[in-house]
Amino acid sequence: MKILIIGPSWVGDMVMSQSLYISLKNQYPQAEIDVLAPAWCKPILERMPQVSRAIEMPIGHGKFDFFARRKIGKNLHKNHYTHAFVLPNSAKSALIPVFAGIPNRTGWKGEFRYGLLTDVRPDKRVFQYMVERYVALSSSKVTMRQKVELKNCPTPKLTVDADSQLKAKIRLQLTSDKPIIGLCPGAEFGPAKRWPDHYYAQVAKHAIDCGYQIWLFGSAKDHPVCELIRSALKEDEQQFVHNLAGQTSLIEAVDLLAACHTVVTNDSGLMHVSAAVGCNIVAIYGSSSPEYTPPLTDNLTMVHTDIECRPCFKRECPYGHLDCLNKLMPKQVIDALNIFIGKENNETPLV
C-alpha cells in the first residue's frame, strides 16, 4: 500500500491523527504513509516514525482554490498512491485525492462528498471521541464498530530529540537543577478555553513553593499573558519562572515539554503534544469537553466546572461571564497537580 493522508489543520488534531497512522502500520507494516498538511504541522509529522514524508499544503486553511487543488493533485499523481484517507470533513479536502488519481478514497460523510470518496463512512457520531473516528477509518465499514473503541486506540507518541532539546536549553539558558512544571496558558481556539492568568499565577507560586521551576509555553501571541503570570509573583519567585512563549519553534517546544515532569494546560494543541511526549497532564476545560478530545494518556487529571451552560464549544462566552473558567478555582487545579507532585516525592499529596 502507498497511502496519502489529507491531514487536519490544527496541531492537537494532527497529534491525535498519529493513532490512525500507527493502526495502519500495524496492519500493513510495509505501507508507505505520506501526509499532506499545513506547513506548521510538518515538524510534528517529522516526529512520527510511521510517516514517510510530510508534504506541505500550500493552500491556506478554509480557502477553496479549485485550480490550485487540481494542480497539487496532478503533481501527486506521479507518486502512484493506492489509498487516500481524508480526515477533514469538507468537500474541498477530498478533491486532491481525486485529481491525484488515487483509486481508494476513504473518509467520513461530509459536505457533498459522494463521488469524491469511494469508501464513505456514513455517520461519525457512532464514535464519541475524535481519535476513534480517525482510527475507525483503518478498519472496514463492516467491522469498525466492533473493533474500535477508545481503550483500543493506539496512543500517539512523538519522538524526542535529546540533542535538539539540549541545544534549546543552552540557547534559552535553561537548566534542570529543579524539576519542571510546564504551564500552557494559551488556546488558539479562543478566550473560552483560556483559564485566567491570575489563577495560573497561583498554581505557579504553589509549584515553586514545592521546589519546582516553571516553564511557560505558547506562541508569540501568548507571551504577554505569560508575562502577566510571571509578574504576578514575588521578585524572589520570578527567578524560577521562564517565559518561553514565542521564544521557541514548535519542534523546540516538543522537546522542551518532554523535559517537564507535569504540564498544566488549557485544552490546546500543546496539551496533546505534552501527552504524546510522556508528561503528566493536568488538563483544564472551559467551553470544551474531555468527552470529545481528551489527552491520550493514562497520566492525566482533568478539571472543569459543572455549570449548566458548559460545554458550549464556543470560541467566546455567549453570555459574557466566562463562568466555566472563572468559577474553576485555583485550589481545584492545585489539588490535581499535587497528585503528580506526591507521586514524584513519594509522599502524601498536599491538600
C-alpha positions, 0 to 999 in steps of 0.5 A, spaced: 500 500 500 502 507 498 497 511 502 496 519 502 493 522 508 489 529 507 491 531 514 487 536 519 489 543 520 490 544 527 496 541 531 492 537 537 488 534 531 494 532 527 497 529 534 491 525 535 491 523 527 498 519 529 493 513 532 490 512 525 497 512 522 500 507 527 493 502 526 495 502 519 502 500 520 500 495 524 496 492 519 500 493 513 507 494 516 510 495 509 505 501 507 508 507 505 504 513 509 505 520 506 501 526 509 499 532 506 498 538 511 499 545 513 506 547 513 506 548 521 504 541 522 510 538 518 515 538 524 510 534 528 509 529 522 517 529 522 516 526 529 512 520 527 516 514 525 510 511 521 510 517 516 514 517 510 514 524 508 510 530 510 508 534 504 506 541 505 499 544 503 500 550 500 493 552 500 491 556 506 486 553 511 478 554 509 480 557 502 477 553 496 482 554 490 479 549 485 485 550 480 490 550 485 487 543 488 487 540 481 494 542 480 497 539 487 493 533 485 496 532 478 503 533 481 501 527 486 499 523 481 506 521 479 507 518 486 502 512 484 498 512 491 493 506 492 489 509 498 487 516 500 484 517 507 481 524 508 480 526 515 477 533 514 470 533 513 469 538 507 468 537 500 474 541 498 479 536 502 477 530 498 478 533 491 486 532 491 485 525 492 481 525 486 485 529 481 491 525 484 488 519 481 488 515 487 483 509 486 481 508 494 478 514 497 476 513 504 473 518 509 467 520 513 460 523 510 461 530 509 459 536 505 457 533 498 462 528 498 459 522 494 463 521 488 469 524 491 470 518 496 469 511 494 469 508 501 464 513 505 463 512 512 456 514 513 455 517 520 461 519 525 457 520 531 457 512 532 464 514 535 464 519 541 471 521 541 475 524 535 481 519 535 476 513 534 473 516 528 480 517 525 482 510 527 475 507 525 477 509 518 483 503 518 478 498 519 472 496 514 465 499 514 463 492 516 467 491 522 469 498 525 464 498 530 466 492 533 473 493 533 474 500 535 473 503 541 477 508 545 481 503 550 483 500 543 486 506 540 493 506 539 496 512 543 500 517 539 507 518 541 512 523 538 519 522 538 524 526 542 530 529 540 535 529 546 540 533 542 535 538 539 532 539 546 539 540 549 541 545 544 534 549 546 536 549 553 543 552 552 540 557 547 534 559 552 539 558 558 535 553 561 537 548 566 534 542 570 537 543 577 529 543 579 524 539 576 519 542 571 512 544 571 510 546 564 504 551 564 500 552 557 496 558 558 494 559 551 488 556 546 488 558 539 481 556 539 479 562 543 478 566 550 473 560 552 478 555 553 483 560 556 483 559 564 485 566 567 492 568 568 491 570 575 489 563 577 495 560 573 499 565 577 497 561 583 498 554 581 505 557 579 507 560 586 504 553 589 509 549 584 515 553 586 513 553 593 514 545 592 521 546 589 519 546 582 521 551 576 516 553 571 516 553 564 511 557 560 509 555 553 505 558 547 506 562 541 508 569 540 501 571 541 501 568 548 507 571 551 504 577 554 499 573 558 505 569 560 508 575 562 502 577 566 503 570 570 510 571 571 509 578 574 504 576 578 509 573 583 514 575 588 521 578 585 524 572 589 519 567 585 520 570 578 527 567 578 524 560 577 519 562 572 521 562 564 517 565 559 518 561 553 512 563 549 514 565 542 521 564 544 521 557 541 519 553 534 514 548 535 519 542 534 523 546 540 517 546 544 516 538 543 522 537 546 522 542 551 515 539 554 518 532 554 523 535 559 517 537 564 515 532 569 507 535 569 504 540 564 498 544 566 494 546 560 488 549 557 485 544 552 490 546 546 494 543 541 500 543 546 496 539 551 496 533 546 503 534 544 505 534 552 501 527 552 504 524 546 511 526 549 510 522 556 508 528 561 503 528 566 497 532 564 493 536 568 488 538 563 483 544 564 476 545 560 472 551 559 467 551 553 470 544 551 469 537 553 474 531 555 468 527 552 470 529 545 478 530 545 481 528 551 489 527 552 491 520 550 494 518 556 493 514 562 497 520 566 492 525 566 487 529 571 482 533 568 478 539 571 472 543 569 466 546 572 459 543 572 455 549 570 449 548 566 451 552 560 458 548 559 460 545 554 458 550 549 464 549 544 464 556 543 470 560 541 467 566 546 462 566 552 455 567 549 453 570 555 459 574 557 461 571 564 466 566 562 463 562 568 466 555 566 473 558 567 472 563 572 468 559 577 474 553 576 478 555 582 485 555 583 485 550 589 481 545 584 487 545 579 492 545 585 489 539 588 490 535 581 497 537 580 499 535 587 497 528 585 503 528 580 507 532 585 506 526 591 507 521 586 514 524 584 516 525 592 513 519 594 509 522 599 502 524 601 499 529 596 498 536 599 491 538 600 
